[in-house]
Amino acid sequence: MAGQNLTGWSRIHAAFFNSMKGLKAVWLSEEAFRQEIYLLIVTGPLGFWLGQTGFEKALLVGSILLVLIVELLNTGIEIVVDRISFEHHELSGRAKDVGSAAVFLALALAGIIWLLVLLPRFG
């Protein structure tokens, strides 16, 4: 792999720019990621505003960030599966389904967290 011999600040610098390339690639190719970014744009400030403690704010905003993290991992799985072959294979389909299920569970967890934090206040 290119750059694997880097150390110190050079390694951190390269890792940062590789991460930015990855985020840009996912932004350009994945509609679900863009939708989840829009969700973060709305819910991030709301989480900071509605959370009464630092812990609540971290839960509300962090749960949405977790959705993005899981979506990135799911996209990575899909890319690797597609790189291997576009041919239909049961295990390839299963890998993609499992990644999708992980995103679903992250979204469900975020919804549950938001309900548990906010429902007592407004319910």
C-alpha positions in Angstrom: 0.0 0.0 0.0 1.2 3.5 -0.8 2.3 5.5 2.2 2.5 2.6 4.6 6.0 3.5 5.6 5.0 7.0 6.8 5.4 7.9 10.4 4.6 10.8 12.7 2.9 13.8 11.3 3.3 12.6 7.7 1.2 9.5 8.5 -1.5 11.6 10.3 -1.5 14.1 7.3 -1.8 11.2 4.8 -4.5 9.5 6.9 -6.6 12.7 7.1 -6.5 13.3 3.3 -7.3 9.6 2.6 -10.3 10.0 4.9 -11.4 13.1 3.1 -11.1 11.3 -0.2 -13.3 8.5 1.2 -15.9 10.9 2.5 -16.0 12.7 -0.9 -16.3 9.4 -2.8 -19.2 8.2 -0.6 -20.9 11.6 -0.8 -20.8 11.5 -4.6 -21.9 7.9 -5.0 -24.3 7.1 -2.1 -27.7 8.7 -1.9 -28.3 7.1 1.5 -25.2 8.8 2.9 -26.3 12.2 1.6 -29.7 11.7 3.2 -28.1 10.8 6.5 -25.8 13.9 6.3 -29.0 16.0 5.8 -30.4 14.3 8.8 -27.3 15.3 10.8 -27.6 18.9 9.6 -31.1 19.0 11.0 -30.8 16.8 14.1 -27.2 17.9 15.2 -28.2 21.4 16.2 -31.5 20.2 17.6 -29.6 17.7 19.7 -27.4 20.4 21.2 -30.4 22.6 21.8 -32.8 20.0 23.2 -30.3 18.0 25.3 -30.3 19.3 28.8 -27.0 17.8 29.9 -23.8 17.1 28.2 -24.6 13.4 28.3 -28.0 14.0 26.6 -26.4 16.1 23.9 -23.8 13.5 23.3 -26.5 10.8 23.1 -28.6 12.7 20.7 -25.9 13.9 18.3 -23.7 10.8 18.8 -26.6 8.5 17.8 -26.8 10.2 14.4 -23.1 10.1 14.0 -23.2 6.4 14.6 -25.6 6.0 11.7 -23.1 7.7 9.4 -20.3 5.5 10.7 -22.3 2.4 10.1 -23.3 3.7 6.6 -19.6 4.2 5.8 -18.8 0.6 6.8 -21.8 -0.7 4.9 -20.6 1.1 1.8 -17.1 -0.3 2.2 -18.6 -3.8 2.3 -20.6 -3.1 -0.8 -17.6 -1.8 -2.6 -15.5 -4.8 -1.8 -18.2 -7.2 -2.8 -18.7 -5.4 -6.1 -15.0 -5.3 -6.7 -14.8 -9.1 -6.4 -17.6 -9.7 -8.9 -20.9 -8.2 -10.2 -22.1 -11.8 -10.7 -24.9 -12.8 -8.3 -23.6 -15.0 -5.5 -25.6 -15.9 -2.4 -22.7 -14.9 0.0 -22.3 -11.5 -1.8 -26.0 -10.9 -1.4 -25.9 -11.9 2.3 -22.9 -9.6 3.0 -24.8 -6.7 1.5 -28.0 -7.6 3.4 -26.1 -7.8 6.7 -24.5 -4.4 6.1 -27.9 -3.0 5.3 -29.3 -4.5 8.5 -26.6 -2.8 10.5 -27.6 0.5 9.1 -31.2 -0.2 9.9 -30.4 -1.1 13.5 -28.3 2.1 13.9 -31.2 4.1 12.6 -33.6 2.3 15.0 -31.2 2.9 17.9 -31.0 6.6 17.0 -34.8 6.8 17.0 -35.1 5.0 20.3 -32.5 7.3 21.9 -34.2 10.4 20.7 -37.6 9.1 22.0 -36.2 8.1 25.4 -34.4 11.4 25.9 -37.2 13.7 24.6 -40.4 11.9 25.4 -40.4 12.5 29.1 -40.0 16.2 28.4 -42.7 16.6 25.8 -44.9 13.5 26.5 
